[in-house]
Structures are given as C-alpha cells and as structure tokens.
C-alpha cells in the first residue's frame, strides 16, 4: 500500500492533521484540504487512489463532492465521515456510490483497515465489447 495517494477533505484542521499523520505512518502519500473546491480542482490535476471526505462542510458538502469525484473517475475510492450520521445520510451516500461510511469520532484502526481493504481490491476488468 506504500505510495498510494489519499486525499482528506474535512473543514476541521485537527481532523485533517491527525488523519494525515496517522496515514503517513503507514506509508501513504496524503494531501489535506479544509474546503472541497480546491480539493476537487486538485483531483483534476493529480490522480488519487482514495478520498476521505466529511459530509457537512460549508460551500460544497460531502455529498456534492462525492458526486463530482465519482463523475470524474468511478475508480477513485471514497470514504465519507460525519458527526451527523443518520440512516438517511448513509442511504444517500450509498446511492452516490460511496465505498464506506463512518460516524465521527472515527477509530483510526477501523479507518486504516477499511483503507487497506479498499486499496487492495483489484479493479474489475472491463468486459470486451463485440465488434
């Protein structure tokens, strides 16, 4: 998993800093953003393997960020975290093709295991189309 690129989008600096520190210890390359707009712009410049995004943020929220990320590349894995976990939010995120959903506070051991699982999945090969 070393060298895999992870983006963290959370409007709380402490969440960004702690997540970055924990994941970099495992050899991941991590970039953090406290606002979704520059994060989405960065995704157009650089390929990331996984995005961890907060649900509730000013401006572009996590659901909108999820839609834009998946529209850009369905291969990018997305984990959503939120202090406002509800069944409705989880269902909406699943409909948006989120890969996993965690309530805050997130246990880093659970988050790291989820990341390992998501990043170790082999991409599904595309089915050849008849000519």
Secondary structure, 3 states (H helix, E strand, C coil): CCCCEEEEECCCHHHHHHHHHHHHHCCCEEEEECCHHHHHHHHHHCCCCEEEEECCCCCCCHHHHHHHHHHHCCCCEEEEEECCCCHHHHHHHHHCCCCEEEECCCCHHHHHHHHHHHHHCCCCCCCCCCC
